[in-house]
Amino acid sequence: MIHFEWPWIFLILPLPLLFRYLLTPVTLVENAALRIPFIEDFKQLGDMERRTAVKKWPLWIATFAWILLVTAAARPQWWGEPIELPISGRDLMMAVDLSGSMQYEDFRIEGKTVDRLTATKWVAGKFIEHRVGDRLGLILFGEQAYLQTPLTFDRKTVQTLLYESAIGLAGKKTAIGDAIGLAVKRLRRQETESRVLILLTDGANTAGEIEPIKAAELAAKENLKIYTIGIGADEMVVKDFFGKRRVNPSADLDEKALKTIAEKTGGRYFRARDTAELEKIYDLLDKLEPIEQATQFFRPTKALYPWTLGFALLLASVLVLATIREFR
């Protein structure tokens, strides 16, 4: 159906007529002369009347152009059929660690060794695709925490910005408490009853102004449930001057703090030592029960004013060209 955003603009349609009848017309004074009519004069008079009738066509074009211009100003729109939106009522924020330790290559994807951030992008990207109906947000943190994407239904944008993140973008250290505090600040304004934060890190809190446990207590008061994921292998082989040796790349992972954060907020702590475990964790998180709300609808809208405006300008151009030609 066609809808006009500003229908009241049609009230100005009679404006040219008002100007026509309210303003005093310009009178042309011609010198009087006594003429003796002849048959040729009557013939010229008939030709003049026919030319006057022909010259009325600019008035009709101008009228039609004015109607089109007013119609364009009223912002005509084409409304499509309503589309039902799957709304779950869940606000889900993801906080991803970009500290320097995320560059450890202790994960494998399809037989290829990759760093921890690449594995996180690969798994979390698919998780984002499945969260239909949730409003998603993205926090990136290192030495500082940044809101990369506010809460939105646009899953594609959240996914793209996650893929574009890079190690060290937010600093080399890890501010877990600040990431939680930023999530609390952004989610506390929302009226939804379900607020979830998925926090993924591979280290301990080494920066920031807020202690992680204190931030978790604030989150609990705001009914923010936090799921923490500790990422990183327990063992990997490295080469040095003395040959090969086995090391623990996750020695700095503060599992105790991550467990406490999850427990205080009613969430859970998960340990992801490889890509398979990380996928299982996100599969489990993907099964979180949504909170049903009233069904919402979206109606596709297409603006039509460029067409009416374009035709009005085209007719105006025709009038201008006709006027120029007449004066020549």
C-alpha positions in Angstrom: 0.0 0.0 0.0 1.1 3.6 -0.5 1.6 5.7 2.6 2.3 9.4 2.9 4.6 10.3 5.8 3.5 14.0 5.8 0.0 14.1 4.3 -0.7 17.6 5.7 1.5 19.1 3.0 -1.3 18.5 0.5 -3.0 21.5 2.2 -0.7 23.8 0.1 -2.0 22.5 -3.2 -4.4 25.5 -3.8 -1.6 27.9 -3.1 -1.0 29.0 -6.8 -4.8 29.7 -7.2 -4.7 31.9 -4.1 -1.9 33.9 -5.5 -3.7 34.1 -8.8 -6.9 35.5 -7.4 -5.5 37.6 -4.5 -2.7 39.4 -6.2 -3.5 42.2 -8.7 -2.6 41.2 -12.3 -0.3 43.3 -14.4 -2.3 45.4 -16.9 -1.0 46.2 -20.4 -1.9 49.6 -21.7 -2.0 49.8 -25.4 -2.4 52.9 -27.5 -5.9 53.3 -28.8 -6.3 53.3 -32.5 -9.1 53.5 -35.0 -9.1 50.6 -37.3 -11.4 49.8 -40.1 -12.2 46.1 -40.1 -11.8 44.2 -43.3 -12.2 40.5 -44.0 -8.5 39.9 -43.6 -8.7 41.4 -40.1 -11.4 38.9 -39.0 -9.2 36.1 -40.4 -6.2 37.3 -38.3 -8.4 37.4 -35.2 -9.4 33.8 -35.6 -5.8 32.8 -36.0 -4.9 34.6 -32.8 -7.7 32.8 -30.8 -6.3 29.5 -32.0 -2.8 30.4 -30.9 -4.1 31.4 -27.5 -5.8 28.1 -27.1 -2.6 26.3 -28.1 -0.5 28.3 -25.6 -2.6 27.0 -22.7 -0.6 23.7 -22.6 2.2 25.2 -20.5 -0.4 26.0 -17.8 -1.5 22.3 -17.7 2.1 21.1 -17.5 2.9 23.6 -14.7 -0.2 22.4 -12.8 0.8 18.8 -13.1 4.4 19.6 -12.1 3.1 21.4 -9.0 1.0 18.5 -8.0 4.0 16.1 -8.4 6.2 18.5 -6.4 3.7 18.6 -3.5 3.3 14.9 -3.6 7.1 14.4 -3.4 7.2 16.8 -0.4 4.6 14.6 1.4 7.1 11.7 1.3 5.2 8.9 -0.4 6.3 5.4 0.6 5.4 1.9 -0.4 4.7 -0.4 2.5 5.2 -4.1 2.0 3.6 -7.0 3.8 4.4 -7.1 7.6 7.2 -9.6 8.4 7.2 -11.2 11.8 10.4 -10.8 13.8 11.7 -13.5 16.0 12.3 -11.6 19.3 13.6 -13.5 22.3 14.0 -10.5 24.6 17.6 -11.5 25.5 20.5 -8.9 25.6 23.7 -10.8 25.0 27.1 -9.1 25.2 30.3 -10.7 24.2 33.7 -9.6 25.7 36.7 -10.8 23.8 40.3 -10.6 25.1 42.8 -8.9 22.6 45.8 -8.9 24.9 49.3 -10.0 23.6 48.9 -13.6 24.9 46.1 -14.2 22.4 48.8 -14.6 19.8 49.9 -18.0 21.1 49.4 -20.6 18.3 48.1 -23.5 20.3 44.8 -24.1 18.4 44.1 -26.0 15.2 41.4 -25.3 12.6 41.0 -27.9 9.8 44.5 -29.2 10.4 46.2 -25.8 10.4 47.8 -24.2 13.5 46.3 -20.8 14.4 46.5 -18.4 17.2 43.9 -18.1 19.9 42.1 -15.1 18.5 41.7 -16.7 15.1 40.1 -19.7 16.7 37.9 -17.5 18.8 36.7 -15.6 15.7 36.1 -18.9 13.8 33.9 -20.4 16.6 32.3 -17.2 17.9 31.4 -16.1 14.4 29.2 -19.2 13.9 27.7 -18.7 17.4 26.7 -15.1 16.4 24.9 -16.4 13.3 22.7 -18.7 15.4 21.6 -16.0 17.9 18.5 -15.1 15.9 16.2 -12.8 17.9 18.8 -11.7 20.5 20.3 -8.3 20.6 24.0 -8.7 20.5 26.9 -6.4 21.5 30.7 -6.7 21.4 33.3 -5.5 23.8 37.0 -5.8 23.0 39.4 -5.5 25.9 43.1 -5.5 26.6 44.7 -2.9 28.7 41.5 -1.0 28.3 37.9 -2.1 27.4 36.1 -0.7 24.4 32.5 -1.0 23.3 33.0 -2.1 19.7 29.3 -2.7 18.9 26.3 -1.5 21.0 23.3 -3.8 21.4 21.8 -4.5 18.0 19.8 -7.1 16.0 22.3 -6.7 13.2 24.2 -9.9 13.7 26.2 -9.4 10.5 27.7 -6.1 11.7 28.7 -7.7 15.1 30.3 -10.6 13.2 32.2 -8.3 10.8 33.6 -6.2 13.6 34.7 -9.3 15.5 36.5 -10.5 12.4 38.2 -7.1 12.0 39.6 -7.1 15.6 43.4 -7.6 16.0 45.7 -8.6 18.8 47.1 -5.6 20.7 44.3 -3.3 19.4 43.3 -2.5 23.0 46.8 -2.9 24.6 49.0 -5.8 25.6 47.7 -6.3 29.2 44.3 -7.6 30.4 41.6 -5.6 32.1 38.9 -8.2 32.9 37.3 -6.0 35.6 36.9 -3.0 33.2 35.3 -5.3 30.6 32.7 -6.5 33.1 32.1 -3.0 34.3 31.6 -1.7 30.8 29.1 -4.5 30.1 27.2 -3.7 33.4 27.0 0.0 32.3 25.7 -0.8 28.8 23.2 -3.5 29.9 21.7 -1.8 33.0 19.8 0.7 30.9 17.9 -2.1 29.1 14.4 -3.1 30.4 14.8 -6.8 29.4 14.9 -9.3 32.2 17.6 -11.4 30.6 21.1 -10.0 30.5 24.0 -12.2 29.6 27.7 -11.6 29.2 30.1 -14.1 27.6 33.6 -13.2 28.6 36.5 -15.0 26.9 40.1 -14.5 28.1 43.4 -16.4 28.3 45.0 -14.7 31.2 44.6 -12.9 34.5 43.5 -9.4 35.4 46.7 -7.3 35.0 45.3 -3.8 34.2 42.2 -1.7 34.7 40.6 0.3 37.5 38.1 -2.3 38.7 38.8 -5.6 40.3 37.1 -8.5 38.5 35.4 -9.8 41.7 34.1 -6.4 42.6 32.8 -6.0 39.0 31.1 -9.4 39.3 29.3 -8.3 42.5 28.0 -5.2 40.6 26.9 -7.4 37.8 25.0 -9.7 40.2 23.1 -6.7 41.6 22.0 -5.8 38.0 20.9 -9.4 37.3 23.7 -9.8 34.7 24.6 -13.4 34.3 28.3 -14.0 33.2 29.6 -17.0 31.4 33.4 -17.1 31.6 35.6 -19.0 29.1 39.2 -19.7 29.8 41.0 -20.3 26.5 44.4 -21.9 25.9 46.0 -25.3 25.7 47.6 -26.9 28.8 50.7 -28.0 26.9 52.5 -27.2 23.7 55.9 -28.0 22.2 58.3 -25.1 21.5 61.7 -25.1 20.0 64.7 -23.2 21.5 68.5 -23.4 21.6 68.4 -26.6 23.6 65.9 -28.3 21.2 62.2 -29.1 21.8 60.5 -28.8 25.2 57.0 -28.8 26.5 55.6 -25.7 28.2 52.2 -24.7 29.6 51.0 -21.7 27.6 48.1 -21.2 29.9 50.2 -20.8 33.1 48.9 -17.2 33.5 45.2 -18.2 33.2 43.4 -17.2 36.5 40.8 -20.0 36.5 40.0 -19.3 40.2 38.9 -15.8 39.5 36.9 -16.8 36.4 35.1 -19.4 38.3 34.3 -16.9 41.1 33.0 -14.4 38.6 30.6 -17.0 37.1 29.4 -18.3 40.4 28.6 -14.8 41.8 26.4 -14.0 38.8 24.7 -17.3 38.4 26.7 -18.3 35.3 29.2 -21.0 34.6 32.9 -21.3 33.9 34.1 -23.2 30.8 37.6 -24.3 29.9 38.5 -24.4 26.2 41.9 -26.1 25.5 41.3 -26.7 21.8 38.9 -25.8 19.0 36.7 -28.8 19.7 36.1 -27.8 23.3 35.5 -24.2 22.3 32.8 -25.3 19.8 31.1 -27.5 22.4 31.0 -24.5 24.8 29.4 -22.3 22.3 27.0 -25.0 21.3 25.9 -25.2 25.0 25.6 -21.5 25.2 23.6 -21.5 22.0 20.9 -23.6 23.8 20.1 -20.9 26.4 16.3 -20.7 26.8 15.0 -17.4 25.4 12.4 -15.3 27.2 9.3 -15.0 25.0 7.9 -11.6 24.4 5.0 -10.2 22.4 5.5 -10.8 18.7 6.9 -7.8 16.8 6.5 -7.1 13.1 8.6 -5.3 10.6 7.1 -3.7 7.5 9.5 -3.2 4.5 9.4 0.4 3.4 10.5 1.9 0.0 10.6 5.6 -0.6 8.8 6.8 -3.7 9.5 10.5 -3.6 12.5 10.3 -6.0 10.1 9.3 -8.8 7.6 12.1 -8.3 10.3 14.6 -7.7 12.1 13.5 -10.9 9.0 13.8 -13.0 8.3 17.3 -11.6 11.8 18.5 -12.4 11.5 17.0 -15.9 8.2 18.9 -16.6 9.8 22.1 -15.2 12.7 21.7 -17.6 10.2 21.3 -20.5 8.6 24.6 -19.5 11.9 26.4 -19.2 13.0 25.2 -22.7 9.6 26.2 -24.2 9.9 29.7 -22.6 13.4 30.2 -24.0 12.3 29.1 -27.4 9.3 31.5 -27.4 11.5 34.5 -26.5 13.9 33.7 -29.4 
